[in-house]
Amino acid sequence: MENENLSKIIKKEESPLKDLVVDYVGEKLNPDNDEITVENIVDVFAEDFPEFLLAIAEENWISGYSQALSDLDFLKKQQKESKENEV
């Protein structure tokens, strides 16, 4: 399963930070078509600023794990109520 957002081309002129990041990544990678994708940005951040990506990845993992536990509790409650209604 591939994340389609990684191939999304990033347009400048939406925010000063986005312009800065796109310019930096463009100068570092110097792509033939002058287009910068999300994947390009992730790759450069992984190399130049891994602490940033690690913090985001950890937060996403914690959020996903918390959601899974919440879903499990909900499912158990639903199953318990279903069994109680059968009796």
N, C-alpha and C positions, 0 to 999 in steps of 0.2 A: 504494500500500500504506500503510495507516494503522495506527499503533501503538495497539492497543486499550487499553493501559495508561494512555494519556493521559487517557482519559475516566473512569478509575476514581476514585470518590469516596473521599476520604481521611477516615477516622474518627479522632477524637481519642482520648485516653486510652490510647494504646499506649506512648508514651514522652514524657518532658518536651520533648524537641527537636521531636517531631512536633506536640505541642500548641502550642509556640511558633511554628512555621512556619505551621500552619493558622490560628492566631489572627492572625498578621501579615498573611498573604495575605487572610484574610477581611476584616480592617479596611481593607486597601488597595483591594480590589476591590468589597467590599460586594455580593455576589451576591444576587439576589432570593430564591433558595431556601435561602440559608445553607449551600449545599454547596460544598466546595472540591475540585477535581479535581487530578490530577497536572499536567495541562496548565496550570491556573491557577498552580500553584506554579512550574512551569518559566518561564512568562511573567514572573512577578514576579522570580524570580531573574535572568532575562536582563536585566531592566531595572535591578534594584537591586544585583546581585552577579554581573556577567558573568564575572569572573575565575574564579569557582567553576565555572560551567557550562563555560567554555572548558577548564579543566583536566580535567574529566570527559570532554568531547568529544575532547580530544587523546589522552587515555589509551585511550578506546574505539577511536579510529582506529588508534593504534599497535598495540593488541592485535589488532584485526581484520586489519591489514596483516601482522603477524607470523604470525598463524594462517594466512593465505592463503599466505604463503611456505612455511610448514611443510607445508601440504597439497600444495603444488606439488612440494616435494622428495619427499614420500611417493609421490605419483602417478608422478613420474619413476622412482623406485626400483621401484615396482610394474611399470611398463611395461618397464623394463630386465630385471627378473627374468622377466617373461612372455616376452620375446623370447629370453632365454637358455634357457628351458625348451622353447621351440619347436624349437630347433636340436639 
